[in-house]
Amino acid sequence: MAFREYKVGARMFGFSLGTSMCITLLFPSFDIAASVSTDVALDKQLSAGWDAGFQLKDPLLLGWNKPLKVLVKNDPVTNQPLAEPIYAYVYKPGTSMPNGATHTDSLGEGVKQLSIEQGKVKEAKEASGAVFLINKSGKLPYMENASATRGWTPGDVLKGAADEDISHVGAGKTMFVREGCWWCHTLLPEQTQDWQVFGAPPMLGDFNGESPTAFGSDRKGPDLLHVGSRNASREWMMLHFFNPRLVQPHSIMPRFDYLWGDKDASGQKIDFDKWRAEYNDYREGKNPSPPDVPVPAKDSEARKLIDFILSLK
């Protein structure tokens, strides 16, 4: 009987903790489950593909098993100019289909029905590949399987696309996750003065079907959710990733020059030792200007990471 008050206190504490966890975790899950995909969410999951983290088809996070985001200017079937260019998401044969096509419940009510009935997403097959579009013709955007609705094939879309119209967003997000960019940068502006600097926070439906969200948990550098709108210069990003001190002398960000690989865009071997020696001379005031940064090859990891960063708008 002497310990009765401790039992009562322990039970009250357990009840209070359980109630607070329900309020914190359980109740918001109902809102999340009922969220409806926005066009932002559709773009994210179609660009990044099935998963941008560890997966059996890409165990070393090299950017395998990823779609390509392509700006289509001419109809791939008729080769006639489109009324206006449109982004297509090309899944080559063997590439895992996006979550919205395999788990349509993640699209939310309304978008799910439109994607199945009008977008024909259930007809997309991994073996043959598919081309997806975001259809915004009605009140709700929905995912459209253009391979079923328009006869567009991955091969036809890629055949008519110039390299500058192809964006490796999905593989770039894998680089973003693998290189630990989200340890220092967030993809989630807060509802504070962040609005003035980093842009508006995202909506609840902006994350349907995305995996992982890569929100980040700490901010040692700026938020990047809208960085492609604040700075759309590919050249600036190229300098920044090769050596951040080229554009921000006091930056604590590490170099990512190794993502360039051995050769540049012209096929010339990159002499990193020579470049760093010339940069040190510039830093010490011996040269008036820094050495030129090599343009990354089109299949380099640097190009893919920059593609992802510029897609964040």
Disulfide bonds with the S-S distance in Angstrom:
none
